[in-house]
Amino acid sequence: QGYKQLRLELFYREGRRRFGVLMEGEGKAAQPLGGQWNFDAENRKPPPKGLQGPAPLWFEPDAITQAVITKLKRIDQERAEAGLPPLPGDLEPFRWAVTREQALAVLEHFIATRLDGFGPYQDAMVSGEPTLWHALLSPYLNLGLLHPLEVIRRLEQAGLEQQVPLAGLEGVIRQILGWREYTHGLYHWFGADYPALNHFEAEQPLPPSFEQLGGSGLNCLDSVFAELRSNGYAHHIQRLMVLANYGLIAGLDPQALTAWFHRMFIDGHDWVMQTNVIGMGLFADGGRLASKPYAASGNYIKRMSTYCKGCRYDVKQRTGPKACPFNSLYWDFLDRHAESLRRNPRMGLVMKQLEKLPEAELEQIREAAQQHRHQMVATVA
């Protein structure tokens, strides 16, 4: 009420005021700690060489968990006997918390070992470092082992006591009080038609590598697939700027990709994946949730990750047999949807860049993108 549009920043500020989180002063005179609401610009550093995060807190499976693993092994055996592929992902080792006591221990471990370093590299992606400084709390929040407000209060208390850099403390609290609660609210606010939305009329089927969690031939995709296969988890930038970004620019079917996210991630629920994938990741809702499509070429992945090193493709090339598919798919996406995207004021700069491309190069880009889509569906590298 009182706002012309739905936007995260407005919701987040209202939540900070309502619950008195990271605020100075009382009542209507209260102001955000540090003089600003959002320190996101300080939390986007690319990974330096050799970046390693602290070891996460994992657990050995208890008797109930072990019984479930045994049952799933039996199901896989039955599937094999019927000529069916195994269920996706590795059954063992299973190391996640399964009780409230364990989940609380993960929260305290994050505070003790990761909170101080969370901010600067929260958007970084590093091969062989699946967790870095991420809290790994989303499964426990989404399954009800932890309450969002108790986590926020504990983070605020500990962060201020430990004099954690405000940019990092605000960043992790914003992920919960801001983004998590915002998408949860929008899931209930949006109508029943939301799960079926397909703004760009994307119909490309999921490549086999998505179901098999490997074999795409793209090092960024296969690195994230490997983490999913081992842990059922990837952090928010891997989800948005690798997996969903690929789905957006390749034109993957939004409903199929949303269902895939729901199946593959340990923190998956309808309310999580519908808003995050259909809205934020694929812009399939036409802008109800996000103000622009989060489409990016290989340059973003190169800047924010270590994935491009050693990849069979060259991130500097747009076309040709060695060119990074993210590049041709990105420019092809802009070209295919140019009429719609030109109406979005936040896309003005990139659309002007598209207009500068020679028609001959654009035609090569279109052909390369189409060839990649055919190859990804037909075979697994």
QUIPE-V725619 format. One record per residue. NEAR is the number of other C-alpha atoms within 8 Angstrom. Layout:
near = [NEAR,NEAR]
//
This chain:
near = [2,3,5,4,4,9,8,9,7,8,11,13,9,8,12,12,10,6,6,8,9,9,11,8,7,6,5,4,6,10,8,10,9,5,6,7,7,7,11,8,5,9,14,11,10,10,12,5,4,4,7,6,9,8,4,6,6,7,8,6,9,6,6,7,8,9,8,8,10,8,8,9,9,8,8,11,9,8,11,10,7,6,6,7,7,8,5,9,11,8,8,6,6,9,8,6,11,6,7,9,6,9,14,9,8,13,11,8,11,10,12,7,8,14,15,12,9,13,15,11,13,10,12,12,13,11,9,4,9,10,10,8,12,9,10,7,9,8,10,12,11,10,8,7,10,12,8,9,7,8,10,11,9,8,11,12,8,9,13,8,7,6,7,11,8,8,12,16,16,11,13,10,12,10,9,11,15,14,11,9,9,12,12,11,8,10,10,7,6,8,6,5,7,9,8,6,10,10,9,8,5,10,8,9,8,11,9,10,11,9,9,8,13,10,9,11,9,9,12,10,12,13,10,10,11,10,12,14,11,10,10,11,9,12,9,7,10,11,10,12,13,12,10,12,14,10,13,12,13,12,11,14,12,15,9,10,12,12,8,9,10,11,7,11,11,8,10,13,8,7,9,10,13,13,14,10,14,17,16,13,13,14,16,12,12,9,11,8,11,10,7,9,10,11,9,10,11,11,9,8,13,11,7,12,13,10,14,13,5,6,9,8,10,10,12,7,10,11,12,7,4,9,14,14,12,11,14,15,14,13,11,13,11,11,8,6,9,9,6,7,10,10,6,9,6,7,10,9,7,7,12,8,8,10,6,6,8,6,6,6,8,10,8,9,14,10,8,13,13,8,8,9,10,8,8,12,11,7,7,10,5]
//
